[in-house]
Amino acid sequence: MSANRETVSAMYEAMARGDVPAVLAMFDPQIDWTDAEGFMTEGHYVGPEAVVQGVFGPLFAEFPNFAVRPDEIIDGGDRLVTLGRYTGTHATTGKSFDAAFAHVWTIANGLATTFRQFVDAAPTEEARRS
């Protein structure tokens, strides 16, 4: 397994444990993060704190049991693609969702420098509707 693949795998393992500080420790201080259009956290964020405020905070507020399940990591050297599923249950509506995603990571010097999300946002949006 390449060092970059190990970094990406370690991020998902930390996410599964709910260890946000460990995830953030693997981010470059200027990580360039883009969430997909139509997803509840759509937008562009720069830096770990912006990702916490704009992505992690809102997701876990609405979906306390939000989970990221990677199924496959495709190693392209410094660029890696993860295919997997998001799952969760909305805190207010009680509706659950299961959505396919693709993540594109760029890793440099052992840190994630860019992240781009592609996701089927419809299941998440349906879970948010009363």
Legacy VTK file of the C-alpha trace (Angstrom):
# vtk DataFile Version 3.0
C-alpha trace
ASCII
DATASET POLYDATA
POINTS 130 float
0.000 0.000 0.000
1.379 3.417 -0.935
1.986 6.056 1.728
-0.705 8.278 0.160
-3.221 5.443 0.233
-2.323 4.832 3.887
-3.022 8.513 4.608
-6.448 8.378 2.952
-7.296 5.076 4.678
-6.229 6.524 8.032
-8.529 9.530 7.514
-11.527 7.263 6.934
-10.615 5.122 9.950
-10.418 8.252 12.118
-13.785 9.433 10.728
-15.326 6.060 11.620
-14.070 6.467 15.210
-15.439 10.020 15.346
-11.895 11.294 15.914
-12.156 14.690 14.226
-8.818 15.971 15.635
-7.032 13.000 14.015
-8.744 13.741 10.694
-7.805 17.418 10.870
-4.188 16.510 11.684
-4.011 14.881 8.229
-5.180 18.067 6.469
-2.784 20.598 5.012
-3.253 23.982 6.775
-4.575 25.341 3.452
-6.635 22.315 2.385
-8.841 23.242 -0.557
-12.176 21.465 0.049
-15.160 21.454 -2.338
-18.514 19.828 -1.551
-20.859 18.985 -4.410
-23.580 21.262 -5.709
-26.952 20.253 -4.306
-25.469 18.624 -1.199
-26.443 20.287 2.076
-22.889 21.543 2.660
-22.210 22.533 -0.962
-19.451 25.046 -1.347
-15.767 25.762 -1.269
-13.789 25.832 1.988
-10.126 26.618 2.638
-8.384 25.382 5.771
-9.350 22.815 8.415
-11.371 25.277 10.524
-13.491 26.244 7.517
-14.176 22.537 6.868
-15.210 22.029 10.500
-17.515 25.078 10.459
-18.959 24.612 6.972
-19.067 20.827 6.612
-18.522 18.689 9.712
-20.518 20.890 12.107
-23.661 21.166 9.966
-23.581 17.489 8.960
-23.320 16.178 12.504
-25.882 18.699 13.795
-28.503 17.415 11.365
-27.310 13.794 11.167
-25.723 12.874 14.543
-24.963 9.348 13.287
-23.641 10.473 9.874
-21.242 7.814 8.585
-18.789 7.637 5.704
-18.241 4.087 4.414
-15.441 3.802 1.855
-15.817 0.725 -0.358
-12.841 1.201 -2.665
-9.800 3.461 -2.852
-8.270 3.903 -6.294
-4.619 4.906 -5.953
-3.351 7.234 -8.653
-0.189 8.308 -6.850
-0.717 11.792 -5.407
-4.372 11.742 -6.468
-6.709 9.109 -5.037
-10.398 8.407 -5.579
-12.620 6.840 -2.953
-15.972 5.274 -3.829
-18.398 4.587 -1.034
-21.636 5.374 0.766
-22.893 7.979 3.207
-25.542 6.929 5.717
-27.353 8.652 8.532
-30.631 9.518 10.211
-31.894 13.089 10.426
-32.157 14.424 13.995
-35.550 16.090 13.442
-37.371 14.099 10.763
-36.092 10.674 11.871
-35.653 9.747 8.198
-32.617 7.696 7.200
-30.629 7.938 3.994
-28.016 5.995 2.045
-26.185 7.850 -0.748
-23.336 6.953 -3.095
-20.269 9.199 -3.165
-16.933 9.647 -4.899
-14.157 11.599 -3.209
-11.095 12.856 -5.043
-8.114 13.536 -2.756
-4.735 15.080 -3.496
-2.020 14.148 -1.005
1.340 15.907 -0.675
3.941 15.308 2.024
1.540 13.035 3.899
-1.260 15.621 4.115
-4.518 16.099 2.220
-4.154 19.266 0.151
-7.381 19.056 -1.879
-10.712 17.279 -1.563
-13.546 17.198 -4.070
-16.876 15.502 -3.391
-19.300 14.003 -5.882
-22.514 12.669 -4.347
-26.080 11.718 -5.088
-27.584 14.455 -2.913
-31.231 13.424 -3.409
-31.352 10.824 -0.589
-29.917 13.299 1.910
-32.308 16.048 0.880
-35.248 13.637 1.147
-34.210 12.748 4.698
-34.162 16.472 5.577
-37.794 17.021 4.432
-40.571 16.745 7.012
LINES 1 131
130 0 1 2 3 4 5 6 7 8 9 10 11 12 13 14 15 16 17 18 19 20 21 22 23 24 25 26 27 28 29 30 31 32 33 34 35 36 37 38 39 40 41 42 43 44 45 46 47 48 49 50 51 52 53 54 55 56 57 58 59 60 61 62 63 64 65 66 67 68 69 70 71 72 73 74 75 76 77 78 79 80 81 82 83 84 85 86 87 88 89 90 91 92 93 94 95 96 97 98 99 100 101 102 103 104 105 106 107 108 109 110 111 112 113 114 115 116 117 118 119 120 121 122 123 124 125 126 127 128 129
